[in-house]
Amino acid sequence: MTIKDLLNLAINASKGKDNFGKGAIGFNGHGFVFRDLYSNTSYINSLGSSKVFAAGTFHKFTSKNFKLFENLNEIIIHDIDSDLILAGSIKTLVPTLIFGGYELLFDVWVFFSGTNGTLFPIRFYFGQTGTSIAGWHLNDKNIPMEIKNVINSSPFNFSDVERDDFLESLELAIGKVPVSDFWGVYSHDLGNTLMCLENGRPFIKELGRFERISRAEIKIKNFLGHYFRTPSGDLFTVRLLPERGIYVVDFTINQKVLSHYDLVFGNAKQILENIQIFQQEGYG
């Protein structure tokens, strides 16, 4: 996508002309174009960006709202469920998006067009503190020159009112987009958590820790990316997740509706044992 195309999509979205197929959505004079951060596009990167403010649903909580919940854990669970639905809409806008990683569920690059002609890029991600916005100062040397030549502001320049307007418009714009099922393993210091959307419904499951076994990791390389069939004809593949040391036997290939029962996680040794259990007929 050229810079000109990007600008046109963002400006048109701000005028109410959404284009879900190209990742462009808008609300109340604000336009957003979502792109895969790892698309190898010359003007897209994450270098030098830093968190500006929280996003998603959590930013709406006030001291009064906190009283509705008995403890912080309830608030976090409520927020994650809402943000997983939001992430499902982002998956629709960015079909190539891969979920999961260390203290990361998703990370996308977004180009913004504001009501007063404001233009700048942001990162929209789910990390250690939930769904958040990251950005660059206008003079940041890490911004690719192609983008630097067209932007005129930064999320760091927002007033409190402008920030709230931006977040509300972003959330309501995303809310117009149909959700797509997805799954990812969010790794953290205490273990690993499966986070997904199954038939449009949030699902979260603690997976625990996975011990790394070097000898098994060498052996499993011969199986990665290959396709297997069980004697009953079910197709599955074996993959290494973004957080190294975690592998998955994936039966979700070509399935329209995700089910976490079709995903088997483990370290290299456990997955090799599972391949034998599933009695593969061969791979190609």
Buried (B, 14 or more C-beta within 10 A) or exposed (E): BEBEEBBBBBBBBBEEBBBBEBBBBBBEBBBBBBBBBBBEBEBBBBEEBEBBBBBBBBBBBEEEEEEEBEEEEEBEEBBBBBBBBBBBBBBBBBEEBBBBBBEBBBBBBBBBBBBEEBBBBBBBBBBEEBBBBBBBBBEBEEBBEBBBEBBEBBBBBBEEEBBBBBBBBBBBBBEEBEBBBBBBBBBEEEEBBBBBBBEEBBBBEEBEEBEEBEEBBEEBEEBEEBEBBBEEEEBBBBBBBBBEBBBBBBBBEEEEEBBBEBBBBBBBBBBBEBBEEBEBEEBE
